[in-house]
Amino acid sequence: MRVGLNLVYLVPGEMGGTEVYARALVPLLGARDDLEVTAFVNQEAAGTDWGPGVREVVLPVRSSNRVDWVRGEQQHLPRAAERAGCELVHSLASTAPLRGRFTRVTTVHDLHYKLVPDSHFGLRGVGMRVLVPAAARRSHRVIVDARSTVDDLREHLGTPAGKIDVVPLGVTAAPPVTPTPAPALREQLALGDRRVLLTMSAKRPHKNLLRLLDAHARLGADRPVLVLPGYPTPHEAELRARAQELGTAADVRFPAWISDEDREGLYALADAFVFPSLYEGFGLPVLEAMARGVPVATSGRASLAEVAGDAAVLFDPEEPAAIATAITGLLDDGDARARLRAAGRERAAAFTWERTAALTVDSYRRALSAR
């Protein structure tokens, strides 16, 4: 099967979960004997090592410019895919070429642009509102990460359920690094000997970090230090201001970019992991924390409840009191923490990228057969 992969969107270091998805999935597809894989990339991603079984074609666009991204996907990619002899093109990030003689499969990770519109703004927001529905309509199969997204596509885009394949993501293995030792991290982040509550989340409104700060303030004078790593965004100023208003600024840390060594060190150091997002297409951070044996409390919304199962404490993300109660339960109940450490590891082990790749190829075959 001659497969083209639409990676025109991917600007390394800027795409979050969709980049994790591509970097994990593409090498596994390239390693299969039943596929011939061509990766179509922009100039920023040129030279990426996708594995020995993947041929790279660089399109003449720089996708950090959103107009260039669309031009590359809609104008250059169809011609390049046809020249390469691709019988199927899989688009990995919710938008797709709308023309071309090849069969189209598109992974729609979520409907953030519609359900939490402040997650996409400016030109990108406008583009997503046009291109995602069009991609779902024009594709022969649509892949989603979770069953809850099937309902979203049916309700909001009118996509027939019979056209959608659920392909869960996998847990990315911990990088082969030595975690920063706890004493060094405690000194670096001024943690003292206090307990640590960790979240790994982009600082964007739909991640619900304002309510997390409200919940954290309810934990009382012996509250743990809340650590929120992540690249700075305009929303961070609002988060810092809220912590000041609540009188908890001394109990919150906002490290920006952190190394793999520091990230793994924080997982090892954390007493609990909390993820209060209002909406996710899947929720990889929850599984990644579970895989590392950190007890988790997370939003009970949609895909997060689906992914976490009974291996995490679930709460109503719109109620700071409920978030605070869930955190307190994790921190104060040693037996619950021990149970969730074991249950989380077991739960995360069921989500492998090898399974993701196999189910993805099943979707390709359905698309070709249906066409």
SULTA-V710237 format. One record per pair of residues at least 4 apart in sequence whose ideal C-beta (glycine too) atoms are under 8 Angstrom apart, sorted by the first residue. I is the first residue (numbers start at 1). GAP is how many residues later the second one is. D is the distance in Angstrom with one decimal. If there is no record, write none. Layout:
i,gap,d
I,GAP,D
I,GAP,D
This chain:
i,gap,d
1,33,6.2
1,34,5.3
1,35,7.1
1,86,6.7
1,87,6.7
1,360,7.9
1,363,6.3
1,364,7.9
1,367,7.4
2,33,8.0
2,34,4.8
2,36,7.6
2,82,7.6
2,83,5.4
2,84,5.2
2,85,5.0
2,86,7.3
3,26,7.0
3,32,5.3
3,33,6.9
3,34,5.3
3,35,7.3
3,83,6.5
3,84,7.7
3,85,5.2
3,86,7.5
3,87,6.2
3,361,6.6
4,33,7.9
4,34,4.9
4,35,7.9
4,36,5.9
4,73,8.0
4,76,8.0
4,77,4.4
4,80,6.3
4,82,3.6
4,84,7.1
4,85,4.3
4,86,7.2
4,98,7.0
5,17,7.9
5,21,6.1
5,24,7.3
5,32,6.4
5,33,7.0
5,34,4.8
5,35,6.7
5,49,7.8
5,84,7.6
5,85,5.5
5,87,6.5
6,34,5.8
6,67,6.6
6,71,6.1
6,83,5.8
6,84,6.7
6,85,3.8
6,86,6.4
6,87,7.8
6,90,6.4
6,91,6.9
7,15,5.9
7,19,7.5
7,32,5.4
7,33,6.1
7,34,4.9
7,35,7.8
7,38,6.5
7,85,6.4
8,32,6.1
8,33,6.9
8,34,5.4
8,51,6.2
8,53,6.9
8,55,5.9
8,61,6.3
8,64,4.5
8,65,4.8
8,68,8.0
8,69,6.0
9,6,6.8
9,9,7.0
9,33,7.9
9,54,6.0
9,60,6.1
9,64,7.4
9,83,7.6
9,84,4.4
9,86,7.1
10,5,5.7
10,8,7.3
10,9,5.9
10,12,5.9
10,31,6.7
10,32,7.1
10,34,7.8
10,35,5.1
10,53,7.3
10,83,7.4
11,4,6.2
11,31,7.1
11,33,4.9
11,34,7.0
11,52,5.4
11,53,5.1
12,7,7.0
12,32,6.3
12,33,5.7
12,36,7.1
13,6,7.6
14,5,7.7
14,50,7.3
15,4,4.0
15,78,7.4
16,4,7.3
16,186,6.4
17,4,6.2
17,92,7.1
17,264,8.0
17,265,7.4
17,267,5.7
18,4,6.5
18,74,6.7
18,75,4.5
18,76,7.9
18,91,6.5
19,4,6.1
20,4,6.2
20,152,6.0
20,264,6.5
21,4,5.9
21,71,6.3
21,86,7.5
21,88,7.5
21,148,6.3
22,4,5.6
22,70,5.3
22,71,7.8
23,4,7.7
24,4,7.3
24,145,7.9
24,146,6.1
24,148,5.9
24,329,4.5
24,332,7.4
25,4,6.2
25,67,7.3
25,328,6.4
25,331,6.0
25,332,6.0
25,335,6.8
26,4,6.2
26,11,7.4
26,13,6.3
26,24,4.9
26,25,6.9
26,28,6.1
27,4,6.3
27,23,6.0
27,24,3.5
27,26,7.8
27,27,7.1
28,4,7.3
28,325,6.0
28,326,6.4
28,328,7.7
28,329,3.9
29,6,5.8
29,8,5.3
29,24,7.9
29,25,7.6
29,328,5.8
29,331,7.0
29,332,7.4
30,5,7.4
30,7,4.6
30,20,6.1
30,21,4.4
30,22,7.0
30,23,3.3
30,24,3.8
31,20,6.3
31,21,7.8
31,22,5.3
32,21,7.4
32,325,7.4
32,329,6.9
34,327,7.3
35,18,7.7
35,326,7.0
36,19,7.9
37,16,6.1
37,17,4.9
37,18,7.0
38,16,7.4
38,17,4.7
38,18,7.6
38,19,5.9
38,43,7.7
38,46,5.0
38,48,6.2
39,9,7.9
39,11,5.3
39,15,5.2
39,16,7.1
39,17,5.2
39,18,7.1
40,17,5.2
40,19,6.0
40,37,5.5
40,40,5.9
40,41,6.8
41,4,4.1
41,5,6.0
41,7,6.6
41,15,6.1
41,16,7.3
41,17,5.8
41,18,7.0
42,4,7.4
42,16,7.4
42,17,6.0
42,19,5.2
42,20,6.1
42,21,4.2
42,26,7.7
42,27,7.4
42,30,6.0
43,15,6.2
43,16,7.7
43,17,7.2
43,18,6.7
43,19,5.2
44,18,6.0
44,19,6.4
44,20,6.3
46,10,7.3
46,12,4.5
47,9,7.7
48,8,7.3
50,4,3.9
50,6,6.7
55,29,7.8
57,23,5.5
57,27,6.4
59,13,4.8
59,17,4.5
59,18,6.5
59,21,6.3
60,12,7.8
60,16,6.6
61,4,7.8
61,7,4.3
61,8,6.8
61,10,6.0
61,11,3.5
61,15,6.5
62,6,5.3
63,5,5.9
63,6,3.9
63,9,6.4
64,4,7.8
65,4,6.9
66,4,6.7
66,57,4.7
66,58,5.4
66,61,6.2
67,4,6.3
67,56,7.3
68,4,6.1
69,4,6.4
70,4,5.8
70,25,8.0
70,57,6.1
70,61,7.2
71,4,5.1
71,5,7.0
72,4,4.9
72,5,6.2
73,4,5.3
73,18,7.8
73,22,6.4
73,23,7.2
73,24,5.6
74,4,7.5
74,23,5.8
74,24,6.4
74,25,7.7
75,4,7.6
76,4,5.9
77,4,5.9
77,12,7.4
77,20,5.0
77,23,7.8
78,4,6.5
78,19,4.9
78,21,5.5
78,22,3.8
78,24,8.0
79,4,6.3
80,4,6.2
81,5,4.3
81,8,5.2
81,16,7.6
81,19,6.1
81,21,5.6
82,4,7.2
82,18,6.4
82,19,6.1
82,20,6.9
86,16,5.3
87,15,5.9
87,16,6.3
87,281,7.0
88,14,5.8
88,15,4.3
88,16,7.5
88,17,6.4
88,276,5.7
88,279,6.4
88,280,6.3
89,7,7.5
89,8,6.6
89,11,6.8
89,13,5.0
89,14,7.4
89,15,5.8
89,16,7.4
90,15,4.5
90,16,7.4
90,17,7.3
90,270,7.4
90,274,7.0
91,4,6.5
91,5,3.7
91,6,7.2
91,13,7.3
91,14,7.3
91,15,4.5
91,16,6.9
91,44,6.7
91,48,7.8
92,15,5.3
93,14,7.0
93,16,7.2
94,12,7.0
94,13,6.9
94,14,4.8
94,15,5.8
94,16,7.6
94,34,7.3
94,37,7.9
94,38,5.2
94,41,6.7
95,11,7.6
95,32,7.5
95,33,7.3
95,36,4.1
95,37,6.1
95,40,5.2
96,8,5.8
96,10,4.3
96,35,7.8
96,39,3.9
96,42,7.0
96,43,6.0
97,7,7.2
98,36,5.6
98,37,7.2
98,40,5.0
100,4,7.3
103,37,5.1
103,264,5.0
103,265,5.5
103,268,5.1
104,31,7.9
104,34,6.2
104,35,4.4
104,36,5.5
104,263,7.5
105,34,6.1
105,35,6.6
105,36,4.8
105,37,7.6
105,38,6.4
105,258,5.9
105,259,6.1
105,262,5.1
106,29,4.7
106,30,6.8
106,33,4.3
106,35,7.9
106,36,5.7
106,37,7.0
107,35,7.7
107,36,4.3
107,37,7.3
107,38,7.7
107,60,7.6
108,24,6.4
108,27,7.1
108,28,6.0
108,34,5.6
108,35,7.3
108,36,5.8
108,41,7.0
108,45,6.6
109,35,7.4
109,36,5.8
109,40,7.7
109,172,4.1
109,173,6.9
110,5,7.8
110,35,7.8
110,39,6.3
110,42,7.6
110,169,7.1
110,170,6.8
110,171,2.9
110,172,7.8
111,4,5.1
111,21,7.2
111,38,7.3
111,41,4.9
111,42,7.3
111,45,5.8
111,46,7.6
111,170,8.0
112,4,5.3
112,5,8.0
112,7,4.3
112,8,6.2
112,16,7.8
112,94,6.9
112,167,6.7
112,169,7.4
113,4,6.4
113,6,7.2
113,7,4.7
113,12,6.0
113,15,3.7
113,16,5.6
113,19,6.4
114,15,7.2
114,42,5.7
115,37,7.0
115,41,7.6
115,164,5.4
116,89,7.6
116,90,3.8
116,162,6.1
116,163,4.9
117,8,6.7
118,86,7.7
118,87,4.7
118,88,6.5
119,85,5.9
119,86,7.1
119,87,4.6
120,4,5.3
120,5,3.9
120,8,5.3
121,4,5.1
122,4,7.5
123,4,6.2
124,4,6.3
125,4,6.6
126,4,6.8
127,4,5.4
128,4,5.3
129,4,7.6
130,4,6.4
131,4,6.0
132,4,6.5
132,25,7.7
133,4,6.2
133,24,5.1
134,4,6.0
135,4,5.9
136,6,5.5
136,17,6.3
136,21,5.1
136,23,5.0
137,20,7.5
137,22,7.6
139,24,7.9
139,228,7.9
140,23,7.8
140,227,4.2
140,230,6.0
140,231,5.3
141,22,6.2
141,23,7.6
141,24,5.9
141,222,5.1
141,223,7.8
141,225,5.7
141,226,4.1
141,229,7.3
142,11,6.8
142,17,6.1
142,21,5.9
142,22,4.9
142,23,7.2
143,21,7.6
143,22,5.2
143,23,7.9
143,24,5.0
143,217,6.7
143,220,5.5
144,5,3.9
144,6,5.9
144,9,6.8
144,20,5.9
144,21,7.4
144,22,5.8
144,23,7.3
144,137,7.4
145,4,6.4
145,21,7.6
145,22,6.8
145,23,6.2
145,24,5.4
145,136,5.2
145,137,3.9
145,158,6.9
146,20,6.8
146,22,6.9
146,135,6.6
146,136,5.5
146,156,7.3
146,157,3.7
146,160,5.2
146,161,6.8
147,4,7.5
147,19,5.4
147,159,6.1
148,4,6.7
148,154,3.9
148,155,4.7
148,158,5.8
149,4,6.2
149,17,8.0
149,132,5.7
149,153,7.9
149,154,6.7
150,4,6.4
150,11,5.9
150,14,5.2
150,16,6.5
151,4,6.0
152,4,5.7
152,5,7.9
152,150,7.9
153,4,5.0
153,6,4.0
153,11,6.2
154,4,7.1
154,5,6.0
154,6,7.5
154,7,5.8
159,4,6.1
159,5,6.2
160,4,7.5
165,194,7.0
165,197,7.2
165,198,4.3
165,201,6.9
167,189,5.9
167,192,4.3
167,193,5.6
167,196,6.6
168,114,7.3
168,139,7.8
168,183,5.8
168,187,7.3
168,188,6.7
168,191,7.8
169,113,5.3
169,115,6.1
169,118,7.9
169,182,6.7
169,184,7.7
169,187,5.9
170,181,5.2
170,182,4.8
170,183,3.4
170,184,7.3
170,185,6.7
170,186,4.9
171,113,7.6
171,116,4.8
171,117,6.1
171,119,8.0
171,120,4.8
171,177,4.9
171,178,7.8
171,180,5.0
171,181,7.3
171,182,7.9
172,112,7.4
172,116,6.6
172,181,7.6
174,90,5.9
174,117,7.6
174,118,6.7
175,85,4.4
175,89,7.1
177,82,8.0
177,83,4.8
177,84,4.9
177,87,6.2
178,83,6.4
179,82,6.1
179,85,3.8
179,86,4.0
179,88,7.6
179,89,5.3
180,4,5.3
180,5,5.2
180,8,7.7
180,79,7.7
180,81,4.7
180,82,4.9
180,84,7.5
180,85,3.5
181,4,7.1
181,84,6.8
182,4,6.0
182,83,6.8
182,86,6.9
182,87,5.0
183,4,6.5
184,4,6.0
184,81,7.6
185,4,6.0
185,6,7.0
185,77,6.6
185,80,4.9
185,81,6.5
185,84,5.8
186,4,7.9
186,5,4.3
186,6,6.7
186,7,7.4
186,83,7.6
188,74,7.7
189,36,7.7
189,38,6.7
189,64,5.1
189,66,6.6
190,63,7.5
191,5,6.2
191,34,5.3
191,36,7.9
191,62,7.6
191,78,7.9
192,33,8.0
194,30,6.1
194,31,5.1
195,29,3.8
195,30,7.3
195,76,4.6
195,136,6.4
196,28,5.8
196,29,5.5
196,31,6.0
196,70,7.5
196,73,5.5
196,74,5.0
196,75,5.6
197,19,7.1
197,27,4.4
197,28,7.0
197,29,4.9
197,30,7.1
197,73,7.1
197,74,6.7
197,75,5.6
197,76,7.9
197,77,6.1
197,130,6.5
197,134,7.7
198,29,5.1
198,68,5.7
198,69,7.2
198,71,7.9
198,72,3.9
198,74,7.3
198,75,5.2
198,76,7.5
198,91,7.7
198,96,7.2
199,10,7.5
199,13,6.8
199,27,7.5
199,28,7.5
199,29,5.7
199,74,6.7
199,75,5.3
199,76,6.0
199,77,7.6
199,86,7.8
200,29,6.5
200,30,7.3
200,63,7.7
200,73,7.7
200,75,7.8
200,85,4.6
200,88,7.3
200,89,7.3
201,6,4.5
201,8,6.5
201,27,6.9
201,29,6.2
201,74,6.7
201,76,7.0
201,84,6.7
202,5,5.9
202,28,5.7
202,29,7.6
202,31,7.0
203,4,7.1
203,6,6.6
203,25,7.1
203,27,5.2
203,28,7.6
203,29,7.0
203,30,4.5
203,32,5.0
203,33,4.7
203,36,6.3
204,29,6.1
204,31,5.7
205,5,7.8
205,30,5.8
206,71,6.6
206,72,5.1
206,73,5.8
207,69,7.4
207,70,5.1
207,71,7.7
208,4,6.3
208,68,4.3
208,69,5.6
208,70,5.0
208,91,7.3
208,109,5.2
209,4,6.4
209,19,6.6
209,26,7.8
209,30,5.6
209,67,7.2
210,4,6.7
210,28,7.0
210,29,6.6
210,32,5.6
211,4,6.3
211,65,6.2
211,106,6.7
211,107,7.0
211,108,7.9
211,109,5.1
211,112,6.4
212,4,6.2
212,14,7.4
212,62,6.5
212,64,4.8
212,108,8.0
212,111,6.4
213,4,6.5
213,13,7.5
213,26,6.6
213,29,5.0
213,30,5.6
213,33,6.3
213,35,6.9
213,39,7.0
214,4,7.0
214,28,7.6
214,32,7.0
214,106,3.9
214,109,7.9
215,4,7.5
215,61,7.6
215,105,4.2
215,106,7.4
215,108,3.6
215,109,4.1
215,112,6.6
216,7,6.2
216,10,4.9
216,30,8.0
216,32,6.2
216,35,7.2
216,36,7.2
216,108,7.5
216,111,7.6
217,6,7.6
217,29,4.2
217,30,7.2
217,31,5.0
218,102,6.4
218,103,6.7
218,106,4.1
219,4,3.7
219,5,7.2
219,105,6.0
219,108,6.6
219,109,6.5
223,25,7.3
223,28,5.7
224,27,7.8
224,47,6.3
224,48,7.8
224,107,6.6
225,26,5.7
225,27,7.3
225,28,6.3
226,22,7.9
226,25,6.4
226,26,4.8
226,27,7.2
227,25,7.9
227,26,4.7
227,28,7.1
227,39,6.4
227,43,7.7
228,11,7.4
228,24,6.9
228,25,6.9
228,26,5.6
228,27,7.9
229,25,8.0
229,26,4.7
229,27,7.5
229,28,7.9
229,29,4.9
229,33,8.0
229,34,7.2
229,37,7.1
230,26,7.2
231,25,5.9
231,26,5.8
232,4,5.1
232,24,5.5
235,4,6.4
236,4,6.2
236,18,6.5
237,4,6.3
238,4,6.4
239,4,6.7
239,15,7.2
240,4,6.6
240,9,7.2
240,14,6.6
241,4,6.4
242,4,6.2
243,5,5.2
243,6,4.4
243,8,7.9
243,9,4.8
244,5,4.9
248,4,5.8
255,7,7.8
258,4,4.2
258,5,5.4
258,8,7.4
259,4,6.9
260,4,6.3
261,4,6.3
262,4,6.3
263,4,6.8
264,4,6.5
264,28,7.7
265,4,6.1
266,4,6.0
267,6,7.9
267,22,6.7
267,25,4.3
267,27,5.7
268,24,7.4
270,19,8.0
270,24,5.3
271,24,7.9
271,59,7.6
271,60,6.0
271,66,7.7
272,22,6.9
272,23,5.2
272,24,7.4
272,25,6.5
272,55,6.5
272,58,4.3
272,59,6.0
272,65,7.4
273,12,7.9
273,13,7.8
273,16,3.9
273,21,4.4
273,22,7.0
273,23,4.9
273,24,7.4
274,22,7.5
274,23,4.9
274,24,7.1
274,49,7.2
274,52,7.6
274,53,6.0
275,8,6.9
275,10,5.6
275,11,5.3
275,14,7.6
275,21,7.0
275,22,7.6
275,23,4.3
275,24,6.7
275,29,7.0
276,22,7.3
276,23,5.4
276,39,7.6
276,41,4.8
276,47,5.8
277,6,7.2
277,21,7.9
277,22,5.5
277,24,7.5
277,27,6.7
277,40,6.9
278,21,7.0
278,23,6.5
278,39,5.5
278,40,7.6
279,22,6.4
279,23,6.7
280,19,8.0
280,21,7.7
280,22,7.2
280,23,5.3
280,24,5.6
281,22,6.1
282,21,5.4
282,25,6.4
283,4,7.1
283,15,7.2
283,20,5.6
283,21,4.6
283,24,4.8
283,25,7.5
284,4,5.9
285,4,6.3
286,4,6.5
286,10,5.8
286,12,5.2
286,18,6.3
286,21,5.8
286,22,5.6
286,26,6.7
287,4,6.1
287,20,6.2
287,60,7.5
287,61,4.8
287,64,5.7
288,4,6.8
288,60,7.7
289,5,4.4
289,7,5.3
289,55,7.3
290,4,7.1
290,6,5.8
290,18,7.8
290,21,6.1
290,22,7.2
290,54,3.1
290,55,6.5
290,57,5.7
290,58,4.2
291,53,7.4
291,54,6.5
291,57,3.8
291,58,7.5
293,48,4.7
293,51,6.7
293,52,5.7
294,47,7.4
294,50,7.3
295,17,7.8
295,18,7.9
295,35,5.3
295,41,7.4
295,42,4.6
295,45,4.0
295,46,5.7
295,49,6.8
296,12,6.7
296,15,7.3
296,16,4.1
296,17,7.2
296,44,6.6
296,48,6.0
297,15,6.4
297,16,4.2
297,17,7.6
297,18,6.3
297,26,7.5
297,29,4.2
297,30,5.8
297,32,7.8
297,33,5.5
298,6,5.1
298,7,8.0
298,10,5.5
298,14,5.2
298,15,7.5
298,16,6.4
298,17,7.5
299,5,4.9
299,6,7.7
299,15,7.2
299,16,6.7
299,17,7.9
299,18,4.0
300,4,6.9
300,5,4.8
300,14,3.7
300,15,6.2
300,16,6.5
300,17,7.5
301,4,6.6
301,16,6.1
302,4,6.9
303,4,5.9
304,4,6.0
304,10,7.8
305,9,5.8
307,44,7.9
308,4,3.9
308,6,6.7
308,39,7.4
309,38,5.6
310,33,6.8
311,29,6.4
311,32,4.0
311,33,4.7
311,35,7.1
311,36,3.9
312,28,6.6
312,32,6.9
313,13,4.6
313,16,6.1
313,17,6.1
313,23,7.8
313,27,7.3
314,12,7.5
315,4,7.3
315,7,4.4
315,8,5.2
315,10,7.2
315,11,4.2
316,6,4.5
316,7,7.9
317,6,7.0
319,4,6.8
320,4,6.2
321,4,6.4
322,4,6.5
323,4,6.4
324,4,6.2
325,4,6.4
326,4,6.7
327,4,6.2
328,4,5.7
329,4,5.6
329,7,6.3
330,6,6.6
330,7,6.1
330,10,7.4
331,6,8.0
333,4,6.5
334,4,6.4
335,4,6.4
336,4,6.2
337,4,6.3
338,4,6.8
339,4,5.9
340,4,5.6
341,4,6.7
342,4,6.5
343,4,6.1
344,4,6.2
345,4,6.4
346,4,7.6
347,4,7.8
351,4,7.4
352,4,7.1
353,4,6.3
354,4,6.5
355,4,6.3
356,4,6.2
357,4,6.7
358,4,6.7
359,4,6.7
360,4,6.8
361,4,6.7
362,4,6.6
363,4,6.4
364,4,6.5
365,4,6.0
366,4,6.0
367,4,6.3
